[in-house]
Amino acid sequence: MRLRLATWNVNSVRLRAEQVARFVREQAPDVIALQEIKCREGEFPVNAFVEMGLPHLKIAGQKGWHGVAIASALPIEDVAPLDVCREGHARCVSGRVAGVEIQNFYVPAGGDLPDRALNPKFDHKLDFYEQLTAEMARRDPAAPLALVGDLNVAPGEHDVWNHRYMSKVVSHTPIELEAMAALTASLGFIDLPRQAIPEPEKLFSWWSYRAADFRMSSRGLRLDHILISPGLREAAFRLGSAAARVHDDVREWERPSDHAPVSADFVL
């Protein structure tokens, strides 16, 4: 069977439920991991997702901020959630679909100052990465696992519009790149979108609202990720190459999120 998994920071699920429905109609994901839903569990637009054909839900909500969810056309089995957020924010939700464990994260952005001592938000971000990396290092790499979400780090020089400039800006500083590299190495994670679209091609999933025309300014970052364990590699490459992409056309829609969805296909 084909399993299409998408991840998307929707920047308010209630505000963009119709856009999610359009994306589901056009791209037919079997599972979609959402970040920054910005609502509590009881406020989530459940009926809209039932109508989309994604009736199976796992939701970790929070009033006004953060929040993550997994919506699926297939049943979701329970998986123990990971307690890696020291602040107790709703930043992780997990489940198992068709035998694949999905861990969906909204990593803290980290504020503006890339200094752990002077900026508690930046320290929280790096602590989040350290805890998550330690957890992944204890896992079995042969088990099928997809770690997805808005990880708030653009890990490569071609994942940002200007590497030299962005190396001083939170999301692409050397210490953040080291944290992301440590996470990737912890379980031998495979970066599927980069397998599908190799460097040096630029690849972005986020563009600031400040740009009147995001394509013309082209000042993007790749903050949204699909990382898979070695145990899921065969399913991801069964047709010979990785089928993963950033749906940047969604960023052109009316009143869009500043993030575009990212998807990958697996043949299980």
Secondary structure by P-SEA (a helix, b strand, c coil): cbbbbbbbccccccccaaaaaaaaaaccccbbbbccccccccccaaaaaaaacccccccccccccbbbbccccccccccccccccccccccbbbbbcccbbbbbbbcccccccccccccaaaaaaaaaaaaaaaaaaacccccbbbbccccccccccccccccccccccccccaaaaaaaaaaaaccccccccccccccccccccccccccccccccccccccbbbbbccccccccccccccccccccccccccccccbbbbbccccc
